[in-house]
Amino acid sequence: MGYVILDLEFNNMMDIEKYFNRFDSNNIKVCKECPNEIIEIGAVKLDKYLKELDSLRIYVKPCIYDVYNPKIKEITGISEKELAHGITFKEALNILKDFVGDNTLCSWAKDDITEIVRNAKYHRCDNIDWIKGYIDIQEYCTKVMGEKKAMSLKRAIEKLNIRMDEGNLHDALNDAEYTKEVFRRIYNYRALKNYIVEDILDMPAIVVKEDDNIDIDTNSIEIKCPKCNSDVVVEYPLKFFNWRFIALSHCDKCKNKILHEVIIKKTLKGKMVYKVNKTIINEIEYMNYADKIKQIG
Ligand SMILES: [Zn+2]
């Protein structure tokens, strides 16, 4: 058994306002059920020794949006003609399913697997039992390379000194090939096996953003000192900031200042999952965060 590394490109209506005057505004409605329409599938198949066995590139003919976002066209380089000659999503999914077979599916970050599930659901072909196991190579790579923030593929490529032609990024098959190069360099089965997800629907895959109108019970989140585990004195309660909630506190016992971060994710089944990070910070960092919180109001 080996691995199939997947990469997708989508069309969506993100930032389309910038081109608004070129389009009839009535056409620009975001599809809530499936905001990111898959337009290209790229995949690379590896055996268990990471030798490349096969590759796949499919263009999917769009049917959700009539408008092809010029920004996406610019980033991906996919032409209208290629899309017009594409196959249906259903056909594409069947080809991908056969291509994956019994291999473990992998991708850089969980967006692509999330979109496979979401697009499949939209097209009423939501049996995804054929995905037997899944690895988020970004998560694994970020951990083994000791980075704090989720790494971009580009950063991983650069850090690992992989030869790259920047113009080639954001092409589904090329990105899958680059991900393969990264994967080969950091591969260690004993470490990797802890990252294999059996049930992708239970995986916290979707980062919840502020505009999703989340209603979290901030009291249910335990706020304790990471050093001595005593209850802390909260000076600034949880507020949404960028992509997570933050709060500031101090510990009377060990006199530390603490930054609390709560990241909210949703599983593909829709269940909310909280992840709480606690970091001891110095006075200056504390003041900086306090200023930011004050600015949110
Ligand atoms: Zn303490």
Boltz pocket constraint, residues with backbone or C-beta under 6 A from the ligand:
constraints:
  - pocket:
      binder: B
      contacts: [[A, 225], [A, 226], [A, 227], [A, 228], [A, 229], [A, 230], [A, 251], [A, 252], [A, 253], [A, 254], [A, 255], [A, 256]]
      max_distance: 6.0
